[in-house]
Amino acid sequence: MDYIEYNGKKYPVRTFHVQHPTEGWKGTYLIATEELMDDLQIESDDDRDEATSIDNTIYHYVENNHIYLPAKVICEKHLDMPFKLIEEITY
């Protein structure tokens, strides 16, 4: 599992290479937890640029416990639209 660090705390993230099931286009997306989304919204003036930069890299936020589900399940059932998983990318 990969992580993003923000304000001294590590948040789990996952990166998926996916394909749209009917239109066929492909993309690579970073998924994070709603906990990170909530914490990014509470930024101070000093952290605003960093919070915006992090938020701009996230494709979709999932419920905290969903980040640990199998990649295929997340892609098919927990994103804003269902995708076909090609592979999970880890760094």
Phi and psi restraints in degrees (range 20) as a CNS / XPLOR table:
assign (resid 1 and name C) (resid 2 and name N)
       (resid 2 and name CA) (resid 2 and name C) 1.0 -95.6 20.0 2
assign (resid 2 and name N) (resid 2 and name CA)
       (resid 2 and name C) (resid 3 and name N) 1.0 163.9 20.0 2
assign (resid 2 and name C) (resid 3 and name N)
       (resid 3 and name CA) (resid 3 and name C) 1.0 -138.7 20.0 2
assign (resid 3 and name N) (resid 3 and name CA)
       (resid 3 and name C) (resid 4 and name N) 1.0 151.7 20.0 2
assign (resid 3 and name C) (resid 4 and name N)
       (resid 4 and name CA) (resid 4 and name C) 1.0 -112.1 20.0 2
assign (resid 4 and name N) (resid 4 and name CA)
       (resid 4 and name C) (resid 5 and name N) 1.0 134.1 20.0 2
assign (resid 4 and name C) (resid 5 and name N)
       (resid 5 and name CA) (resid 5 and name C) 1.0 -101.6 20.0 2
assign (resid 5 and name N) (resid 5 and name CA)
       (resid 5 and name C) (resid 6 and name N) 1.0 130.9 20.0 2
assign (resid 5 and name C) (resid 6 and name N)
       (resid 6 and name CA) (resid 6 and name C) 1.0 -142.7 20.0 2
assign (resid 6 and name N) (resid 6 and name CA)
       (resid 6 and name C) (resid 7 and name N) 1.0 126.7 20.0 2
assign (resid 6 and name C) (resid 7 and name N)
       (resid 7 and name CA) (resid 7 and name C) 1.0 52.0 20.0 2
assign (resid 7 and name N) (resid 7 and name CA)
       (resid 7 and name C) (resid 8 and name N) 1.0 41.4 20.0 2
assign (resid 7 and name C) (resid 8 and name N)
       (resid 8 and name CA) (resid 8 and name C) 1.0 79.0 20.0 2
assign (resid 8 and name N) (resid 8 and name CA)
       (resid 8 and name C) (resid 9 and name N) 1.0 5.2 20.0 2
assign (resid 8 and name C) (resid 9 and name N)
       (resid 9 and name CA) (resid 9 and name C) 1.0 -119.2 20.0 2
assign (resid 9 and name N) (resid 9 and name CA)
       (resid 9 and name C) (resid 10 and name N) 1.0 141.8 20.0 2
assign (resid 9 and name C) (resid 10 and name N)
       (resid 10 and name CA) (resid 10 and name C) 1.0 -96.5 20.0 2
assign (resid 10 and name N) (resid 10 and name CA)
       (resid 10 and name C) (resid 11 and name N) 1.0 133.5 20.0 2
assign (resid 10 and name C) (resid 11 and name N)
       (resid 11 and name CA) (resid 11 and name C) 1.0 -118.8 20.0 2
assign (resid 11 and name N) (resid 11 and name CA)
       (resid 11 and name C) (resid 12 and name N) 1.0 131.5 20.0 2
assign (resid 11 and name C) (resid 12 and name N)
       (resid 12 and name CA) (resid 12 and name C) 1.0 -69.2 20.0 2
assign (resid 12 and name N) (resid 12 and name CA)
       (resid 12 and name C) (resid 13 and name N) 1.0 140.2 20.0 2
assign (resid 12 and name C) (resid 13 and name N)
       (resid 13 and name CA) (resid 13 and name C) 1.0 -138.1 20.0 2
assign (resid 13 and name N) (resid 13 and name CA)
       (resid 13 and name C) (resid 14 and name N) 1.0 156.9 20.0 2
assign (resid 13 and name C) (resid 14 and name N)
       (resid 14 and name CA) (resid 14 and name C) 1.0 -137.4 20.0 2
assign (resid 14 and name N) (resid 14 and name CA)
       (resid 14 and name C) (resid 15 and name N) 1.0 147.4 20.0 2
assign (resid 14 and name C) (resid 15 and name N)
       (resid 15 and name CA) (resid 15 and name C) 1.0 -117.8 20.0 2
assign (resid 15 and name N) (resid 15 and name CA)
       (resid 15 and name C) (resid 16 and name N) 1.0 127.2 20.0 2
assign (resid 15 and name C) (resid 16 and name N)
       (resid 16 and name CA) (resid 16 and name C) 1.0 -121.6 20.0 2
assign (resid 16 and name N) (resid 16 and name CA)
       (resid 16 and name C) (resid 17 and name N) 1.0 136.0 20.0 2
assign (resid 16 and name C) (resid 17 and name N)
       (resid 17 and name CA) (resid 17 and name C) 1.0 -98.0 20.0 2
assign (resid 17 and name N) (resid 17 and name CA)
       (resid 17 and name C) (resid 18 and name N) 1.0 120.0 20.0 2
assign (resid 17 and name C) (resid 18 and name N)
       (resid 18 and name CA) (resid 18 and name C) 1.0 -130.7 20.0 2
assign (resid 18 and name N) (resid 18 and name CA)
       (resid 18 and name C) (resid 19 and name N) 1.0 166.4 20.0 2
assign (resid 18 and name C) (resid 19 and name N)
       (resid 19 and name CA) (resid 19 and name C) 1.0 -129.3 20.0 2
assign (resid 19 and name N) (resid 19 and name CA)
       (resid 19 and name C) (resid 20 and name N) 1.0 137.4 20.0 2
assign (resid 19 and name C) (resid 20 and name N)
       (resid 20 and name CA) (resid 20 and name C) 1.0 -67.8 20.0 2
assign (resid 20 and name N) (resid 20 and name CA)
       (resid 20 and name C) (resid 21 and name N) 1.0 129.2 20.0 2
assign (resid 20 and name C) (resid 21 and name N)
       (resid 21 and name CA) (resid 21 and name C) 1.0 -67.0 20.0 2
assign (resid 21 and name N) (resid 21 and name CA)
       (resid 21 and name C) (resid 22 and name N) 1.0 -25.3 20.0 2
assign (resid 21 and name C) (resid 22 and name N)
       (resid 22 and name CA) (resid 22 and name C) 1.0 -111.5 20.0 2
assign (resid 22 and name N) (resid 22 and name CA)
       (resid 22 and name C) (resid 23 and name N) 1.0 -32.7 20.0 2
assign (resid 22 and name C) (resid 23 and name N)
       (resid 23 and name CA) (resid 23 and name C) 1.0 -92.7 20.0 2
assign (resid 23 and name N) (resid 23 and name CA)
       (resid 23 and name C) (resid 24 and name N) 1.0 -18.4 20.0 2
assign (resid 23 and name C) (resid 24 and name N)
       (resid 24 and name CA) (resid 24 and name C) 1.0 84.4 20.0 2
assign (resid 24 and name N) (resid 24 and name CA)
       (resid 24 and name C) (resid 25 and name N) 1.0 -10.8 20.0 2
assign (resid 24 and name C) (resid 25 and name N)
       (resid 25 and name CA) (resid 25 and name C) 1.0 -69.1 20.0 2
assign (resid 25 and name N) (resid 25 and name CA)
       (resid 25 and name C) (resid 26 and name N) 1.0 155.4 20.0 2
assign (resid 25 and name C) (resid 26 and name N)
       (resid 26 and name CA) (resid 26 and name C) 1.0 -119.3 20.0 2
assign (resid 26 and name N) (resid 26 and name CA)
       (resid 26 and name C) (resid 27 and name N) 1.0 155.7 20.0 2
assign (resid 26 and name C) (resid 27 and name N)
       (resid 27 and name CA) (resid 27 and name C) 1.0 -159.8 20.0 2
assign (resid 27 and name N) (resid 27 and name CA)
       (resid 27 and name C) (resid 28 and name N) 1.0 163.5 20.0 2
assign (resid 27 and name C) (resid 28 and name N)
       (resid 28 and name CA) (resid 28 and name C) 1.0 -120.0 20.0 2
assign (resid 28 and name N) (resid 28 and name CA)
       (resid 28 and name C) (resid 29 and name N) 1.0 126.5 20.0 2
assign (resid 28 and name C) (resid 29 and name N)
       (resid 29 and name CA) (resid 29 and name C) 1.0 -132.3 20.0 2
assign (resid 29 and name N) (resid 29 and name CA)
       (resid 29 and name C) (resid 30 and name N) 1.0 142.1 20.0 2
assign (resid 29 and name C) (resid 30 and name N)
       (resid 30 and name CA) (resid 30 and name C) 1.0 -96.8 20.0 2
assign (resid 30 and name N) (resid 30 and name CA)
       (resid 30 and name C) (resid 31 and name N) 1.0 129.8 20.0 2
assign (resid 30 and name C) (resid 31 and name N)
       (resid 31 and name CA) (resid 31 and name C) 1.0 -114.7 20.0 2
assign (resid 31 and name N) (resid 31 and name CA)
       (resid 31 and name C) (resid 32 and name N) 1.0 139.1 20.0 2
assign (resid 31 and name C) (resid 32 and name N)
       (resid 32 and name CA) (resid 32 and name C) 1.0 -136.4 20.0 2
assign (resid 32 and name N) (resid 32 and name CA)
       (resid 32 and name C) (resid 33 and name N) 1.0 177.9 20.0 2
assign (resid 32 and name C) (resid 33 and name N)
       (resid 33 and name CA) (resid 33 and name C) 1.0 -91.6 20.0 2
assign (resid 33 and name N) (resid 33 and name CA)
       (resid 33 and name C) (resid 34 and name N) 1.0 157.6 20.0 2
assign (resid 33 and name C) (resid 34 and name N)
       (resid 34 and name CA) (resid 34 and name C) 1.0 -64.1 20.0 2
assign (resid 34 and name N) (resid 34 and name CA)
       (resid 34 and name C) (resid 35 and name N) 1.0 -26.2 20.0 2
assign (resid 34 and name C) (resid 35 and name N)
       (resid 35 and name CA) (resid 35 and name C) 1.0 -60.3 20.0 2
assign (resid 35 and name N) (resid 35 and name CA)
       (resid 35 and name C) (resid 36 and name N) 1.0 -43.7 20.0 2
assign (resid 35 and name C) (resid 36 and name N)
       (resid 36 and name CA) (resid 36 and name C) 1.0 -63.6 20.0 2
assign (resid 36 and name N) (resid 36 and name CA)
       (resid 36 and name C) (resid 37 and name N) 1.0 -44.5 20.0 2
assign (resid 36 and name C) (resid 37 and name N)
       (resid 37 and name CA) (resid 37 and name C) 1.0 -56.1 20.0 2
assign (resid 37 and name N) (resid 37 and name CA)
       (resid 37 and name C) (resid 38 and name N) 1.0 -46.4 20.0 2
assign (resid 37 and name C) (resid 38 and name N)
       (resid 38 and name CA) (resid 38 and name C) 1.0 -61.6 20.0 2
assign (resid 38 and name N) (resid 38 and name CA)
       (resid 38 and name C) (resid 39 and name N) 1.0 -43.9 20.0 2
assign (resid 38 and name C) (resid 39 and name N)
       (resid 39 and name CA) (resid 39 and name C) 1.0 -69.0 20.0 2
assign (resid 39 and name N) (resid 39 and name CA)
       (resid 39 and name C) (resid 40 and name N) 1.0 -31.7 20.0 2
assign (resid 39 and name C) (resid 40 and name N)
       (resid 40 and name CA) (resid 40 and name C) 1.0 -67.6 20.0 2
assign (resid 40 and name N) (resid 40 and name CA)
       (resid 40 and name C) (resid 41 and name N) 1.0 -28.0 20.0 2
assign (resid 40 and name C) (resid 41 and name N)
       (resid 41 and name CA) (resid 41 and name C) 1.0 -79.7 20.0 2
assign (resid 41 and name N) (resid 41 and name CA)
       (resid 41 and name C) (resid 42 and name N) 1.0 -11.7 20.0 2
assign (resid 41 and name C) (resid 42 and name N)
       (resid 42 and name CA) (resid 42 and name C) 1.0 -101.3 20.0 2
assign (resid 42 and name N) (resid 42 and name CA)
       (resid 42 and name C) (resid 43 and name N) 1.0 16.7 20.0 2
assign (resid 42 and name C) (resid 43 and name N)
       (resid 43 and name CA) (resid 43 and name C) 1.0 -63.5 20.0 2
assign (resid 43 and name N) (resid 43 and name CA)
       (resid 43 and name C) (resid 44 and name N) 1.0 151.6 20.0 2
assign (resid 43 and name C) (resid 44 and name N)
       (resid 44 and name CA) (resid 44 and name C) 1.0 -85.8 20.0 2
assign (resid 44 and name N) (resid 44 and name CA)
       (resid 44 and name C) (resid 45 and name N) 1.0 173.2 20.0 2
assign (resid 44 and name C) (resid 45 and name N)
       (resid 45 and name CA) (resid 45 and name C) 1.0 -57.9 20.0 2
assign (resid 45 and name N) (resid 45 and name CA)
       (resid 45 and name C) (resid 46 and name N) 1.0 -35.2 20.0 2
assign (resid 45 and name C) (resid 46 and name N)
       (resid 46 and name CA) (resid 46 and name C) 1.0 -67.8 20.0 2
assign (resid 46 and name N) (resid 46 and name CA)
       (resid 46 and name C) (resid 47 and name N) 1.0 -27.4 20.0 2
assign (resid 46 and name C) (resid 47 and name N)
       (resid 47 and name CA) (resid 47 and name C) 1.0 -100.6 20.0 2
assign (resid 47 and name N) (resid 47 and name CA)
       (resid 47 and name C) (resid 48 and name N) 1.0 -3.0 20.0 2
assign (resid 47 and name C) (resid 48 and name N)
       (resid 48 and name CA) (resid 48 and name C) 1.0 -57.2 20.0 2
assign (resid 48 and name N) (resid 48 and name CA)
       (resid 48 and name C) (resid 49 and name N) 1.0 -45.9 20.0 2
assign (resid 48 and name C) (resid 49 and name N)
       (resid 49 and name CA) (resid 49 and name C) 1.0 -63.4 20.0 2
assign (resid 49 and name N) (resid 49 and name CA)
       (resid 49 and name C) (resid 50 and name N) 1.0 -42.7 20.0 2
assign (resid 49 and name C) (resid 50 and name N)
       (resid 50 and name CA) (resid 50 and name C) 1.0 -65.5 20.0 2
assign (resid 50 and name N) (resid 50 and name CA)
       (resid 50 and name C) (resid 51 and name N) 1.0 -43.1 20.0 2
assign (resid 50 and name C) (resid 51 and name N)
       (resid 51 and name CA) (resid 51 and name C) 1.0 -62.3 20.0 2
assign (resid 51 and name N) (resid 51 and name CA)
       (resid 51 and name C) (resid 52 and name N) 1.0 -43.7 20.0 2
assign (resid 51 and name C) (resid 52 and name N)
       (resid 52 and name CA) (resid 52 and name C) 1.0 -64.4 20.0 2
assign (resid 52 and name N) (resid 52 and name CA)
       (resid 52 and name C) (resid 53 and name N) 1.0 -41.8 20.0 2
assign (resid 52 and name C) (resid 53 and name N)
       (resid 53 and name CA) (resid 53 and name C) 1.0 -61.6 20.0 2
assign (resid 53 and name N) (resid 53 and name CA)
       (resid 53 and name C) (resid 54 and name N) 1.0 -44.6 20.0 2
assign (resid 53 and name C) (resid 54 and name N)
       (resid 54 and name CA) (resid 54 and name C) 1.0 -64.6 20.0 2
assign (resid 54 and name N) (resid 54 and name CA)
       (resid 54 and name C) (resid 55 and name N) 1.0 -48.1 20.0 2
assign (resid 54 and name C) (resid 55 and name N)
       (resid 55 and name CA) (resid 55 and name C) 1.0 -58.7 20.0 2
assign (resid 55 and name N) (resid 55 and name CA)
       (resid 55 and name C) (resid 56 and name N) 1.0 -35.8 20.0 2
assign (resid 55 and name C) (resid 56 and name N)
       (resid 56 and name CA) (resid 56 and name C) 1.0 -69.2 20.0 2
assign (resid 56 and name N) (resid 56 and name CA)
       (resid 56 and name C) (resid 57 and name N) 1.0 -15.7 20.0 2
assign (resid 56 and name C) (resid 57 and name N)
       (resid 57 and name CA) (resid 57 and name C) 1.0 -91.3 20.0 2
assign (resid 57 and name N) (resid 57 and name CA)
       (resid 57 and name C) (resid 58 and name N) 1.0 -13.3 20.0 2
assign (resid 57 and name C) (resid 58 and name N)
       (resid 58 and name CA) (resid 58 and name C) 1.0 -90.4 20.0 2
assign (resid 58 and name N) (resid 58 and name CA)
       (resid 58 and name C) (resid 59 and name N) 1.0 127.7 20.0 2
assign (resid 58 and name C) (resid 59 and name N)
       (resid 59 and name CA) (resid 59 and name C) 1.0 -78.7 20.0 2
assign (resid 59 and name N) (resid 59 and name CA)
       (resid 59 and name C) (resid 60 and name N) 1.0 -45.3 20.0 2
assign (resid 59 and name C) (resid 60 and name N)
       (resid 60 and name CA) (resid 60 and name C) 1.0 -152.6 20.0 2
assign (resid 60 and name N) (resid 60 and name CA)
       (resid 60 and name C) (resid 61 and name N) 1.0 144.6 20.0 2
assign (resid 60 and name C) (resid 61 and name N)
       (resid 61 and name CA) (resid 61 and name C) 1.0 -105.1 20.0 2
assign (resid 61 and name N) (resid 61 and name CA)
       (resid 61 and name C) (resid 62 and name N) 1.0 134.4 20.0 2
assign (resid 61 and name C) (resid 62 and name N)
       (resid 62 and name CA) (resid 62 and name C) 1.0 -115.0 20.0 2
assign (resid 62 and name N) (resid 62 and name CA)
       (resid 62 and name C) (resid 63 and name N) 1.0 161.3 20.0 2
assign (resid 62 and name C) (resid 63 and name N)
       (resid 63 and name CA) (resid 63 and name C) 1.0 -54.2 20.0 2
assign (resid 63 and name N) (resid 63 and name CA)
       (resid 63 and name C) (resid 64 and name N) 1.0 147.2 20.0 2
assign (resid 63 and name C) (resid 64 and name N)
       (resid 64 and name CA) (resid 64 and name C) 1.0 -52.1 20.0 2
assign (resid 64 and name N) (resid 64 and name CA)
       (resid 64 and name C) (resid 65 and name N) 1.0 -45.6 20.0 2
assign (resid 64 and name C) (resid 65 and name N)
       (resid 65 and name CA) (resid 65 and name C) 1.0 -75.7 20.0 2
assign (resid 65 and name N) (resid 65 and name CA)
       (resid 65 and name C) (resid 66 and name N) 1.0 -17.1 20.0 2
assign (resid 65 and name C) (resid 66 and name N)
       (resid 66 and name CA) (resid 66 and name C) 1.0 -72.9 20.0 2
assign (resid 66 and name N) (resid 66 and name CA)
       (resid 66 and name C) (resid 67 and name N) 1.0 -21.3 20.0 2
assign (resid 66 and name C) (resid 67 and name N)
       (resid 67 and name CA) (resid 67 and name C) 1.0 -61.8 20.0 2
assign (resid 67 and name N) (resid 67 and name CA)
       (resid 67 and name C) (resid 68 and name N) 1.0 -22.3 20.0 2
assign (resid 67 and name C) (resid 68 and name N)
       (resid 68 and name CA) (resid 68 and name C) 1.0 -95.1 20.0 2
assign (resid 68 and name N) (resid 68 and name CA)
       (resid 68 and name C) (resid 69 and name N) 1.0 -1.4 20.0 2
assign (resid 68 and name C) (resid 69 and name N)
       (resid 69 and name CA) (resid 69 and name C) 1.0 -69.2 20.0 2
assign (resid 69 and name N) (resid 69 and name CA)
       (resid 69 and name C) (resid 70 and name N) 1.0 162.4 20.0 2
assign (resid 69 and name C) (resid 70 and name N)
       (resid 70 and name CA) (resid 70 and name C) 1.0 -57.9 20.0 2
assign (resid 70 and name N) (resid 70 and name CA)
       (resid 70 and name C) (resid 71 and name N) 1.0 144.7 20.0 2
assign (resid 70 and name C) (resid 71 and name N)
       (resid 71 and name CA) (resid 71 and name C) 1.0 -54.4 20.0 2
assign (resid 71 and name N) (resid 71 and name CA)
       (resid 71 and name C) (resid 72 and name N) 1.0 -43.1 20.0 2
assign (resid 71 and name C) (resid 72 and name N)
       (resid 72 and name CA) (resid 72 and name C) 1.0 -59.9 20.0 2
assign (resid 72 and name N) (resid 72 and name CA)
       (resid 72 and name C) (resid 73 and name N) 1.0 -41.6 20.0 2
assign (resid 72 and name C) (resid 73 and name N)
       (resid 73 and name CA) (resid 73 and name C) 1.0 -65.3 20.0 2
assign (resid 73 and name N) (resid 73 and name CA)
       (resid 73 and name C) (resid 74 and name N) 1.0 -44.0 20.0 2
assign (resid 73 and name C) (resid 74 and name N)
       (resid 74 and name CA) (resid 74 and name C) 1.0 -59.9 20.0 2
assign (resid 74 and name N) (resid 74 and name CA)
       (resid 74 and name C) (resid 75 and name N) 1.0 -47.4 20.0 2
assign (resid 74 and name C) (resid 75 and name N)
       (resid 75 and name CA) (resid 75 and name C) 1.0 -65.4 20.0 2
assign (resid 75 and name N) (resid 75 and name CA)
       (resid 75 and name C) (resid 76 and name N) 1.0 -36.7 20.0 2
assign (resid 75 and name C) (resid 76 and name N)
       (resid 76 and name CA) (resid 76 and name C) 1.0 -84.6 20.0 2
assign (resid 76 and name N) (resid 76 and name CA)
       (resid 76 and name C) (resid 77 and name N) 1.0 -26.6 20.0 2
assign (resid 76 and name C) (resid 77 and name N)
       (resid 77 and name CA) (resid 77 and name C) 1.0 -127.9 20.0 2
assign (resid 77 and name N) (resid 77 and name CA)
       (resid 77 and name C) (resid 78 and name N) 1.0 -12.7 20.0 2
assign (resid 77 and name C) (resid 78 and name N)
       (resid 78 and name CA) (resid 78 and name C) 1.0 -126.0 20.0 2
assign (resid 78 and name N) (resid 78 and name CA)
       (resid 78 and name C) (resid 79 and name N) 1.0 12.7 20.0 2
assign (resid 78 and name C) (resid 79 and name N)
       (resid 79 and name CA) (resid 79 and name C) 1.0 -103.5 20.0 2
assign (resid 79 and name N) (resid 79 and name CA)
       (resid 79 and name C) (resid 80 and name N) 1.0 179.1 20.0 2
assign (resid 79 and name C) (resid 80 and name N)
       (resid 80 and name CA) (resid 80 and name C) 1.0 -69.2 20.0 2
assign (resid 80 and name N) (resid 80 and name CA)
       (resid 80 and name C) (resid 81 and name N) 1.0 -17.2 20.0 2
assign (resid 80 and name C) (resid 81 and name N)
       (resid 81 and name CA) (resid 81 and name C) 1.0 -151.2 20.0 2
assign (resid 81 and name N) (resid 81 and name CA)
       (resid 81 and name C) (resid 82 and name N) 1.0 152.7 20.0 2
assign (resid 81 and name C) (resid 82 and name N)
       (resid 82 and name CA) (resid 82 and name C) 1.0 -73.3 20.0 2
assign (resid 82 and name N) (resid 82 and name CA)
       (resid 82 and name C) (resid 83 and name N) 1.0 137.3 20.0 2
assign (resid 82 and name C) (resid 83 and name N)
       (resid 83 and name CA) (resid 83 and name C) 1.0 -125.3 20.0 2
assign (resid 83 and name N) (resid 83 and name CA)
       (resid 83 and name C) (resid 84 and name N) 1.0 156.3 20.0 2
assign (resid 83 and name C) (resid 84 and name N)
       (resid 84 and name CA) (resid 84 and name C) 1.0 -92.0 20.0 2
assign (resid 84 and name N) (resid 84 and name CA)
       (resid 84 and name C) (resid 85 and name N) 1.0 123.2 20.0 2
assign (resid 84 and name C) (resid 85 and name N)
       (resid 85 and name CA) (resid 85 and name C) 1.0 -71.7 20.0 2
assign (resid 85 and name N) (resid 85 and name CA)
       (resid 85 and name C) (resid 86 and name N) 1.0 127.9 20.0 2
assign (resid 85 and name C) (resid 86 and name N)
       (resid 86 and name CA) (resid 86 and name C) 1.0 -93.4 20.0 2
assign (resid 86 and name N) (resid 86 and name CA)
       (resid 86 and name C) (resid 87 and name N) 1.0 -50.9 20.0 2
assign (resid 86 and name C) (resid 87 and name N)
       (resid 87 and name CA) (resid 87 and name C) 1.0 -164.9 20.0 2
assign (resid 87 and name N) (resid 87 and name CA)
       (resid 87 and name C) (resid 88 and name N) 1.0 156.8 20.0 2
assign (resid 87 and name C) (resid 88 and name N)
       (resid 88 and name CA) (resid 88 and name C) 1.0 -96.5 20.0 2
assign (resid 88 and name N) (resid 88 and name CA)
       (resid 88 and name C) (resid 89 and name N) 1.0 136.2 20.0 2
assign (resid 88 and name C) (resid 89 and name N)
       (resid 89 and name CA) (resid 89 and name C) 1.0 -107.8 20.0 2
assign (resid 89 and name N) (resid 89 and name CA)
       (resid 89 and name C) (resid 90 and name N) 1.0 130.1 20.0 2
assign (resid 89 and name C) (resid 90 and name N)
       (resid 90 and name CA) (resid 90 and name C) 1.0 -122.4 20.0 2
assign (resid 90 and name N) (resid 90 and name CA)
       (resid 90 and name C) (resid 91 and name N) 1.0 148.4 20.0 2
